[in-house]
């Protein structure tokens, strides 16, 4: 409802949507093509220091398969 009404969304809603996308990607055997980055590690509020957030993203990208696409939500 919040998405369809263009209302502000929470981190929990972002996580639920990412979980759905993960399940669909798994069903279609696309997990080697599509990767996900935990929004709890990248958001501006309550997610570590300004240096730990980019380091978390870098570490995840280093572990990626070649040509893998990542969904990286950012909840400011």
N, C-alpha and C positions, 0 to 999 in steps of 0.2 A: 504494500500500500504506500509506503514512504517513497519508493522509487517512482511509482506511477503518479503520485501527487507532487513530485519534485520537491519533497520535504528533505530536510537535513537527515543524513543517515549516520548510523553509529558504526563503530568498529566491529561490533558483533554482526551487524547486517552484512558488512563487507566480508567477514570471515565465512558466513553462511553462503553467500553468493560464490565465493572462491571454492568452497567445498563442493557446491553443485557443479561448477565448471570442472573441477578435478574429477568428479565422478563421471561426467560426460566424456571428458578426455580419456579416461581410463577405459570406458565402455567402447570407444572407437579406436582404442590402441594408439593414442596420440601423445602419451606422456613423454616420449622421446622427442617430440616436436614442441610441445607446450610445457613450460615450467612455471612454477609459482614461487613468489617470494612472500614470506610472512609479513603482513602489514604491521604486526606488533614490533617488528624489528626496524621499520622504516618510517613510522609516523613521527610527526614533530613533537607531540606531547607525550611525555612519559615513556619514551623509547630509547633511553640512553643519551649519551652525549652527542654533540655535533660531529665528533670523529668516529664514534662507534657505529652510527647509522650507515655511513657510506662504506665502512669496513665490512659490515654485515652483507651489504649488497655485493661488494667486490668478491667476498668469499663464496657467495652463492653462484655468481657468474663464472668464477673460475672452475667450479665443479660441473658446469653445464656441458651438455653434449654439443658437438659442432652444429651450427645453424639452428640451435634451439631458441625459441621465442619465449620471453618471460612476461608474465603479467605482474606488474608491480603497483599495487594500490598505494596511494598516499593520502592519508587522512590527517589534514592539518588541524 
